[in-house]
């Protein structure tokens, strides 16, 4: 992990929870160490100045140099931590090395009594003790991330004075010794409480950070999953649309298929019955189509069906429905259209198809269609309406093909130019008789 960033060291998956807590503990410890060391020169410079006149500035500078050297080493080492993060297995080494430096620093502070206190100089002794109390107390908070650090430093500070107090042997020094021991206990008790509170805060902070990183990872995974799901939904929607298109359309011609046609006829019947509207069916059939398949094959026949579909669809309105009914038969639903308008449209279609040059044939070949026309009548169902259109188509075929026939509720057939209207009889005998009387011209 050397040379890495702090965010790298704290990233989930690099450190375990325990290692991350230890890392934070060590980081706070070293950061507070730097703060304490940077403020220490004021204390040891002032103590050396106060005692320098009595013991000589040479002795004072010797003590200052020793403690300054220890603090300088501790400062350099603690500053290197965040600039060159160690690996988790090295955390303990950094901790114990810093503990050792604090123990040496505590002893250096404690040995100030042997540098600055002359036998019998109680005032100098008490002044030095005041400094030691202040220094040891202030470092309790700085070193509280590890209770061992507080213990080593405070014991290092107070061991030399306690030795001096014990060597003096008078009541005052015995009292001071008891006070120093009590102070040492209180300081370490306070350090234990501060350490526990700090660790609880670090544990909570680490848990929150890891939870937040886990939530961020989960959010990113959810975003990726949502994007994947959206892509799959789009794909599924496209597939559904294609399936719907396939379910509605004829594979060969691309027009609507019979199933869709029946559903549209039923809807048109409901609309016409509810609102009193008109609509007309056209049923188209290619004349002699079997002969085309026999002479040229089914592929050219399929091409003819596609071209006829294109001709009809280019002529119809967008609101109209054109479908392949079966084989070479097609049906168109002409909405809002009566039989007269439908008859005129059917004639245009018949002429366009008859004049069309089909590229599939090696020579020019005319293809004609017969068309039956049937207007919606009240009470029609899809079957009866289609039957009437089919009857009209049958009459067109029976009358010579290449013509348009309109089914009308008339008692007698009526000749009308190239279009012959007729009445479908109730019996097959009547149909035959009527068919024999029907004539028409192109």
Buried (B, 14 or more C-beta within 10 A) or exposed (E): BEEBEEEEBBBBEBBEEEBBBBBBBBBBBBBBBBEBBEEBEEBBEEBBEBBBEBBEEEBBEEBBEBBBEBBEBBBEBBBEBBEEBBEBEEBEEBBEBBBEBBBBBBBBBBBBBBBBBEEEBEEBBEBBBEBBBEBBBBBBBBBBBBBBBBBBBBBBBBBBBBBBBEEBEEEEBEEBBEEBEEBBEEBBEBBBEBBEEBBEEBBEEBEEBBEEBEEEEEEEEEEEEEEEEEEEEEEEEEEEEEEEEEEBBBEBBEBBBBEBBBBBBEEBBEBBEEEEEBBBBBBBBBBBBEEBBEEBEEEBBBBBBBBBBBBBBEBBEEEBBBBBBEEBBBBBBBBBBEBEBBBEBBBEBBEBBBEBEBEBBEEEBEBBBBBBBBBBBEEBEBEEBBBBBBBBBBBBBBBBBBBBBBBBEEEEBEBEEBBBBBBBBEEEEEBEEBBEEBEBEE
